Amino acid sequence: MSDRQPYKVIILIPVYNGRIPLKSLVPQLAELGLPGVILDDGSTDGLSAADVVPFTYHRFDVNRGKGAVLKDGLELAKTAGYDFAITMDADGQHPVASVPNFLKAITSTNNFIVGRRDWNLNNMPWARILSNTITSWLLSRRTGLKIHDSQIGFRCYPLVNPHLWRVREGGFQFESAVFLRVRSLGLKLKWVDVPVVYAGEPSHMNHWCDTWQFIRFYIRSFWRDRSD
């Protein structure tokens, strides 16, 4: 698969205390033949480099949040000469079988490819659906783009212009803030359908709190974006 891919692609997985699911996920991903980096955001569950072979293990000693870790990971990938970075969550909710579909969607270095889940009450908790619906609708209004799934971390970032991810927002708001840069950078937003894999795994996201944080970010963005 990777032999036919004209662009250099790397997999980035931010993780905080996800040692057990990672030990199952990494071997599956390794079969795709793509390089990968595990971005350990100060885990305390004993996660180590031995758990993620053959992927590279990069540890941050202090827990700073998903957004900060992803920013550093994207910088590392660009510096290493990669064209794209596929980001995935460490809990196994992003199916490995969907990765080839992201690769097929790459047609140019200006493609920003995002997963689109078919979420409903049968396969996701209602609180997640509600928060995702609110944030996706607001971002669609703000950007003039059709944002189908604002909260999904399953994405393929083009690394041609680091301004895409050099946003002020951190934590879970980082992935929403990135959408504000897509149009101004002349990127083409593409969507890849992905199945919902949810079995009640614990989440580090507090949906009510993070939805409120998103609304605050959304209001601030009308002023911040002018000076970025």
ABEGO torsion letter per residue (X at the ends): XAAABABBBBBBBBBBGAAAAAAAAAAAAAAAGBBBBBBBBGBAAGBBAAAAOABBBBBBABBAEAAAAAAAAAAAAAAAGBABBBBBBAAGABBAAAAAAAAAABABAABBBBBBBBBBAAABBAAAAAAAAAAAAAAAAAAGBBBABAABABBBBBAABAAAABBABBEAAAAAAAAAAAAAAGBBBBBBBBBBBBAGBBBABBAAAAAAAAAAAAAAAAAAAAAX
